Amino acid sequence: MDLDEIIITGALGKDLNINHAQQIGLIPSIELNKIRVLENGALIGASELIFSLDKQKKLDEVREKAEIINLANWPKFESVYMNALYLRRYPLIQSTQNGDE
């Protein structure tokens, strides 16, 4: 898997046991040091946006590139979505860090 990092925010991340989430397939099995939990990720992002002109410019760039896609118009969406709802176990990656609390 080509993930550099997983960031989990909000109430979900606050009490989430990373090892258990990986075991049931809720999140991919990547090294634990590549997983960050930010309890107030939305607040942190909003604060950075308010106080940083560089972040505001970056947001404007992303906004210009963004495209609205109505998935209801894609005939296969419902079947793809329903199939993706089933959690699948990922092979676990052994790590030197302990994610159990």
FIKOLZA-1660 file (N, C-alpha, C; in steps of 0.1 Angstrom, whole numbers, plus 5000, padded with zeros to 4 digits):
% residues 101
   i   px   py   pz ch aa at
   1 5008 4988 5000  A  M  N
   1 5000 5000 5000  A  M CA
   1 5009 5012 5000  A  M  C
   2 5006 5022 4992  A  D  N
   2 5014 5034 4990  A  D CA
   2 5009 5046 4998  A  D  C
   3 5006 5044 5011  A  L  N
   3 5002 5055 5020  A  L CA
   3 5014 5060 5027  A  L  C
   4 5016 5073 5027  A  D  N
   4 5026 5079 5035  A  D CA
   4 5022 5082 5049  A  D  C
   5 5009 5084 5051  A  E  N
   5 5004 5088 5064  A  E CA
   5 4989 5086 5065  A  E  C
   6 4984 5083 5076  A  I  N
   6 4969 5083 5079  A  I CA
   6 4967 5093 5091  A  I  C
   7 4958 5102 5089  A  I  N
   7 4955 5111 5100  A  I CA
   7 4940 5109 5103  A  I  C
   8 4938 5106 5116  A  I  N
   8 4924 5103 5121  A  I CA
   8 4921 5115 5130  A  I  C
   9 4909 5121 5128  A  T  N
   9 4906 5133 5136  A  T CA
   9 4893 5131 5143  A  T  C
  10 4890 5140 5152  A  G  N
  10 4877 5140 5159  A  G CA
  10 4875 5130 5169  A  G  C
  11 4863 5128 5173  A  A  N
  11 4859 5119 5184  A  A CA
  11 4863 5105 5180  A  A  C
  12 4862 5101 5168  A  L  N
  12 4866 5088 5163  A  L CA
  12 4881 5085 5167  A  L  C
  13 4889 5094 5164  A  G  N
  13 4904 5092 5167  A  G CA
  13 4907 5092 5181  A  G  C
  14 4900 5099 5189  A  K  N
  14 4903 5101 5203  A  K CA
  14 4904 5088 5211  A  K  C
  15 4894 5079 5208  A  D  N
  15 4893 5067 5216  A  D CA
  15 4896 5054 5207  A  D  C
  16 4900 5056 5195  A  L  N
  16 4902 5045 5186  A  L CA
  16 4915 5037 5189  A  L  C
  17 4913 5024 5191  A  N  N
  17 4925 5015 5192  A  N CA
  17 4930 5012 5178  A  N  C
  18 4941 5017 5175  A  I  N
  18 4946 5015 5161  A  I CA
  18 4948 5001 5157  A  I  C
  19 4954 4993 5166  A  N  N
  19 4956 4978 5163  A  N CA
  19 4942 4971 5160  A  N  C
  20 4932 4974 5169  A  H  N
  20 4919 4968 5166  A  H CA
  20 4913 4973 5153  A  H  C
  21 4914 4986 5150  A  A  N
  21 4909 4991 5138  A  A CA
  21 4915 4985 5126  A  A  C
  22 4928 4982 5127  A  Q  N
  22 4935 4975 5116  A  Q CA
  22 4931 4961 5115  A  Q  C
  23 4929 4954 5126  A  Q  N
  23 4925 4940 5126  A  Q CA
  23 4912 4938 5119  A  Q  C
  24 4903 4947 5121  A  I  N
  24 4889 4945 5114  A  I CA
  24 4888 4951 5101  A  I  C
  25 4899 4958 5096  A  G  N
  25 4899 4964 5083  A  G CA
  25 4893 4978 5082  A  G  C
  26 4891 4984 5094  A  L  N
  26 4886 4998 5094  A  L CA
  26 4896 5008 5088  A  L  C
  27 4909 5006 5091  A  I  N
  27 4920 5013 5085  A  I CA
  27 4930 5004 5080  A  I  C
  28 4937 5008 5069  A  P  N
  28 4948 4999 5063  A  P CA
  28 4959 4996 5073  A  P  C
  29 4965 4985 5072  A  S  N
  29 4976 4981 5080  A  S CA
  29 4989 4987 5075  A  S  C
  30 4992 4998 5080  A  I  N
  30 5005 5005 5078  A  I CA
  30 5012 5006 5091  A  I  C
  31 5025 5009 5090  A  E  N
  31 5033 5011 5103  A  E CA
  31 5026 5021 5112  A  E  C
  32 5026 5018 5125  A  L  N
  32 5020 5026 5134  A  L CA
  32 5025 5040 5135  A  L  C
  33 5038 5042 5132  A  N  N
  33 5044 5055 5132  A  N CA
  33 5039 5064 5120  A  N  C
  34 5032 5058 5111  A  K  N
  34 5026 5066 5100  A  K CA
  34 5012 5070 5103  A  K  C
  35 5007 5067 5115  A  I  N
  35 4993 5070 5118  A  I CA
  35 4993 5081 5129  A  I  C
  36 4986 5092 5126  A  R  N
  36 4985 5103 5136  A  R CA
  36 4971 5105 5140  A  R  C
  37 4968 5108 5152  A  V  N
  37 4955 5111 5157  A  V CA
  37 4955 5126 5161  A  V  C
  38 4946 5134 5156  A  L  N
  38 4944 5148 5159  A  L CA
  38 4930 5149 5164  A  L  C
  39 4929 5152 5177  A  E  N
  39 4915 5153 5183  A  E CA
  39 4907 5165 5178  A  E  C
  40 4914 5176 5176  A  N  N
  40 4907 5188 5171  A  N CA
  40 4912 5192 5157  A  N  C
  41 4912 5182 5148  A  G  N
  41 4918 5185 5135  A  G CA
  41 4911 5196 5127  A  G  C
  42 4898 5197 5128  A  A  N
  42 4890 5208 5122  A  A CA
  42 4894 5221 5128  A  A  C
  43 4895 5222 5141  A  L  N
  43 4898 5235 5147  A  L CA
  43 4912 5239 5144  A  L  C
  44 4921 5229 5144  A  I  N
  44 4935 5232 5140  A  I CA
  44 4936 5238 5126  A  I  C
  45 4929 5231 5116  A  G  N
  45 4929 5235 5102  A  G CA
  45 4922 5249 5101  A  G  C
  46 4911 5251 5108  A  A  N
  46 4905 5264 5107  A  A CA
  46 4914 5276 5112  A  A  C
  47 4921 5273 5123  A  S  N
  47 4930 5283 5129  A  S CA
  47 4941 5286 5120  A  S  C
  48 4947 5276 5114  A  E  N
  48 4958 5278 5104  A  E CA
  48 4953 5286 5093  A  E  C
  49 4941 5283 5088  A  L  N
  49 4936 5290 5076  A  L CA
  49 4933 5305 5080  A  L  C
  50 4928 5308 5091  A  I  N
  50 4925 5322 5095  A  I CA
  50 4938 5330 5096  A  I  C
  51 4949 5324 5102  A  F  N
  51 4961 5332 5105  A  F CA
  51 4972 5331 5095  A  F  C
  52 4970 5323 5084  A  S  N
  52 4981 5321 5075  A  S CA
  52 4977 5325 5060  A  S  C
  53 4983 5335 5055  A  L  N
  53 4980 5339 5041  A  L CA
  53 4984 5328 5031  A  L  C
  54 4995 5320 5034  A  D  N
  54 5000 5309 5026  A  D CA
  54 4989 5298 5025  A  D  C
  55 4983 5295 5037  A  K  N
  55 4972 5285 5037  A  K CA
  55 4960 5290 5029  A  K  C
  56 4957 5303 5030  A  Q  N
  56 4946 5308 5023  A  Q CA
  56 4948 5307 5008  A  Q  C
  57 4960 5310 5004  A  K  N
  57 4963 5309 4990  A  K CA
  57 4962 5294 4985  A  K  C
  58 4967 5285 4993  A  K  N
  58 4966 5271 4990  A  K CA
  58 4952 5266 4989  A  K  C
  59 4943 5271 4998  A  L  N
  59 4929 5268 4997  A  L CA
  59 4923 5273 4984  A  L  C
  60 4927 5285 4980  A  D  N
  60 4922 5291 4968  A  D CA
  60 4926 5282 4956  A  D  C
  61 4938 5277 4956  A  E  N
  61 4943 5269 4945  A  E CA
  61 4935 5256 4945  A  E  C
  62 4933 5250 4956  A  V  N
  62 4925 5237 4957  A  V CA
  62 4911 5240 4952  A  V  C
  63 4905 5251 4957  A  R  N
  63 4891 5254 4953  A  R CA
  63 4890 5256 4938  A  R  C
  64 4900 5262 4931  A  E  N
  64 4899 5264 4917  A  E CA
  64 4900 5250 4909  A  E  C
  65 4907 5241 4915  A  K  N
  65 4908 5227 4909  A  K CA
  65 4897 5218 4912  A  K  C
  66 4889 5221 4923  A  A  N
  66 4879 5212 4927  A  A CA
  66 4868 5211 4917  A  A  C
  67 4862 5199 4916  A  E  N
  67 4851 5196 4907  A  E CA
  67 4841 5188 4914  A  E  C
  68 4828 5192 4913  A  I  N
  68 4817 5185 4919  A  I CA
  68 4813 5174 4910  A  I  C
  69 4813 5162 4916  A  I  N
  69 4809 5150 4909  A  I CA
  69 4796 5144 4916  A  I  C
  70 4785 5144 4909  A  N  N
  70 4773 5138 4915  A  N CA
  70 4773 5123 4913  A  N  C
  71 4776 5116 4923  A  L  N
  71 4777 5101 4922  A  L CA
  71 4764 5094 4919  A  L  C
  72 4753 5101 4922  A  A  N
  72 4740 5096 4918  A  A CA
  72 4738 5094 4903  A  A  C
  73 4746 5101 4896  A  N  N
  73 4746 5100 4881  A  N CA
  73 4755 5088 4876  A  N  C
  74 4762 5082 4884  A  W  N
  74 4771 5071 4880  A  W CA
  74 4764 5058 4883  A  W  C
  75 4760 5051 4872  A  P  N
  75 4751 5039 4874  A  P CA
  75 4757 5028 4884  A  P  C
  76 4770 5027 4884  A  K  N
  76 4775 5016 4893  A  K CA
  76 4778 5020 4907  A  K  C
  77 4775 5033 4910  A  F  N
  77 4779 5038 4924  A  F CA
  77 4773 5030 4935  A  F  C
  78 4760 5027 4934  A  E  N
  78 4753 5020 4945  A  E CA
  78 4759 5006 4948  A  E  C
  79 4762 4999 4937  A  S  N
  79 4768 4985 4940  A  S CA
  79 4782 4986 4945  A  S  C
  80 4790 4995 4939  A  V  N
  80 4803 4997 4944  A  V CA
  80 4803 5001 4959  A  V  C
  81 4795 5011 4962  A  Y  N
  81 4794 5016 4976  A  Y CA
  81 4789 5005 4985  A  Y  C
  82 4779 4997 4982  A  M  N
  82 4775 4986 4990  A  M CA
  82 4785 4975 4993  A  M  C
  83 4793 4972 4982  A  N  N
  83 4804 4962 4983  A  N CA
  83 4815 4968 4992  A  N  C
  84 4817 4981 4992  A  A  N
  84 4828 4986 5000  A  A CA
  84 4824 4988 5015  A  A  C
  85 4811 4986 5018  A  L  N
  85 4807 4987 5032  A  L CA
  85 4812 4975 5041  A  L  C
  86 4815 4964 5035  A  Y  N
  86 4819 4952 5042  A  Y CA
  86 4834 4954 5046  A  Y  C
  87 4837 4953 5059  A  L  N
  87 4850 4954 5064  A  L CA
  87 4858 4942 5060  A  L  C
  88 4870 4943 5055  A  R  N
  88 4878 4932 5052  A  R CA
  88 4891 4933 5060  A  R  C
  89 4896 4922 5065  A  R  N
  89 4908 4922 5073  A  R CA
  89 4920 4924 5063  A  R  C
  90 4929 4933 5068  A  Y  N
  90 4941 4935 5061  A  Y CA
  90 4952 4927 5068  A  Y  C
  91 4962 4922 5061  A  P  N
  91 4973 4916 5068  A  P CA
  91 4980 4926 5077  A  P  C
  92 4983 4922 5089  A  L  N
  92 4989 4932 5098  A  L CA
  92 5003 4933 5096  A  L  C
  93 5008 4945 5098  A  I  N
  93 5022 4948 5097  A  I CA
  93 5028 4949 5111  A  I  C
  94 5039 4941 5113  A  Q  N
  94 5045 4941 5126  A  Q CA
  94 5053 4955 5128  A  Q  C
  95 5051 4960 5139  A  S  N
  95 5058 4973 5142  A  S CA
  95 5064 4972 5155  A  S  C
  96 5074 4981 5157  A  T  N
  96 5081 4981 5170  A  T CA
  96 5073 4989 5180  A  T  C
  97 5063 4997 5175  A  Q  N
  97 5055 5005 5184  A  Q CA
  97 5043 4997 5188  A  Q  C
  98 5038 4999 5200  A  N  N
  98 5027 4992 5205  A  N CA
  98 5015 5002 5205  A  N  C
  99 5005 4998 5197  A  G  N
  99 4993 5006 5195  A  G CA
  99 4982 5003 5205  A  G  C
 100 4984 4993 5213  A  D  N
 100 4974 4989 5224  A  D CA
 100 4975 4999 5235  A  D  C
 101 4964 5002 5241  A  E  N
 101 4964 5011 5252  A  E CA
 101 4960 5004 5265  A  E  C
% end
